Amino acid sequence: IIQHNIRVASEYYQRIRGSRLAQLLGLSGVELEKEISSMVSDGEVYAKIDRPNDIVRFKQQKSAEAVLSDWAGDISTLLNLIDT
């Protein structure tokens, strides 16, 4: 059940404080880190834990090229909407 809840949280949050996620799941910080680490090792979820800032990131940051490509696609779509 805990791993299912972590997967659900990873769909809704890009980043969240570890203490808040642990509170939502009813776990200690150590238990949360253990569960997330296990899931990452098994390839079930993407996550990075920033211990000093107590932040769990679930979404992989996009490269600059990917951001520009997405932006260019959005501009192209916008221009097509304006033309019609």
Helices and strands as residue ranges (DSSP letters): H 2-12, E 15-17, H 18-25, H 29-41, E 48-50, E 55-57, H 64-83
